[in-house]
Amino acid sequence: MKRKRTNYNISPNNITELSQCEIFVFGSNLVGHHGSGAARTAYEKFGAQWGVGNGPTGRCYAIPTMHGGIEDIRPYVEEFIDYAREHPMNRFLLTRVGCGIAGFVDKEMAELFQDAFGLPNIAIPLKWLPWMIRLNGSCFDRPDAAPDVINEKVLHELSKRYLYEIGSGCRNRIPNIHVRYTCETGKFRYTGLENCFFFEDEDMYVWENDDKWEEDHNQDMVEYVFQDECKGRGFATRVLFAGVSTNIKDSKGQYIYTGDVISIRRRDGSFYDNLAISTIPESKEYGFMLDNHSLCLSECKERGYILTRTGTTFYKMDMSEYPLQSVQSRAHELNMLHSRQDVLMSRLTPNFSKEDWEYSVMDKLGIEFNWDK
């Protein structure tokens, strides 16, 4: 069954199979005689229990609709929505409840289920969408605001907060956060939380759609994290986190990421040479931690300093390292040592070479690593 992705969470028209986390939601009668329509499908295919006309059984959820008018049905709808909120890792595929034998029209049911619109784990029938938009507006298309400053800890928290959306591909509310990562290919790659990536313990995983990533796909990790197969999401591949965008550009018009090494030229012609950027815990800003003070990135921008990226701190990396040294500690280490060798290695990044002499040889050979692509 092909699942079409839209800006809204829409139930498939003809549901013939369910993934591990999906629940089939159908209209029933109070005595639980599932003899026709979606109720028969629920009974024959997805384990709905005969004689149970309300609530969860098998891989289904029954909502009674045959016993009266809209107000008689409302308490059962409210009970279902509360149940969906209490089970955030399940995806509830809502059929056109009440629009068959019960005799209600789509507009009536859409109005009754309007509180389900916008809940990420409830997929609604396409025919109800126009009425729900009229009732609720299209605000659910807007992403949540991203935190002003983001480090690895914040990214871990966000990936857990939006875990269902990341696994299901429901991107509407995921904040726009752009990160950089690398893997054995030795190149930087870029993605956003909405595209999506996730963490398990200290390891970062990204979804990749190209078949070349199939060998690296970790299905066991996907099912462990999301409690679902996440069909159609692509290949989940372990990578190394390599910084988050600060949303500030350098003198060449390229976005600066944490972990970047920056040359800072001031208006009087003096400069700080080759400093690494990270979050500054005490000020909750992006900037440069020095030996006895810090220089904030926002301060550099306000004073008109010229910022030019010269490299990154991602050298001597190890894909087997667990966990990878944090960006903040890498940046602080480079700023404290600030040796010529460290500056040289920062230019030749990302890089998995372990020995100092390897970088010196690359430099003597005139190798220019294209680290910013």
Sequence and secondary structure as in RCSB ss.txt:
>XXXX:A:sequence
MKRKRTNYNISPNNITELSQCEIFVFGSNLVGHHGSGAARTAYEKFGAQWGVGNGPTGRCYAIPTMHGGIEDIRP
YVEEFIDYAREHPMNRFLLTRVGCGIAGFVDKEMAELFQDAFGLPNIAIPLKWLPWMIRLNGSCFDRPDAAPDVI
NEKVLHELSKRYLYEIGSGCRNRIPNIHVRYTCETGKFRYTGLENCFFFEDEDMYVWENDDKWEEDHNQDMVEYV
FQDECKGRGFATRVLFAGVSTNIKDSKGQYIYTGDVISIRRRDGSFYDNLAISTIPESKEYGFMLDNHSLCLSEC
KERGYILTRTGTTFYKMDMSEYPLQSVQSRAHELNMLHSRQDVLMSRLTPNFSKEDWEYSVMDKLGIEFNWDK
>XXXX:A:secstr
      SS B  SS     TTEEEEEEE TT    SHHHHHHHHHS   TT  SEEETTEEEEE SSSSHHHHHH
HHHHHHHHHHH TTSEEEE  TTSSTT   HHHHHHHTGGGTT TTEEB GGGHHHHHHHH SGGGS     SS 
 HHHHHHHHHHTHHHHHHT  TTS   EEEEE TT  EEEEETTT EEEETTEEEEEE SGGGGGG  HHHHHHH
HSS  TTS EEEEEEEEEEEEEEE TTS EEETTEEEEEE TTS EEEEEE EEETTTTEEEEE SS EEEHHHH
HHTT EEEEEEES  S  TT SS   HHHHHHHHHHH  HHHHHHHHS S     HHHHHHHHHTT    TT 
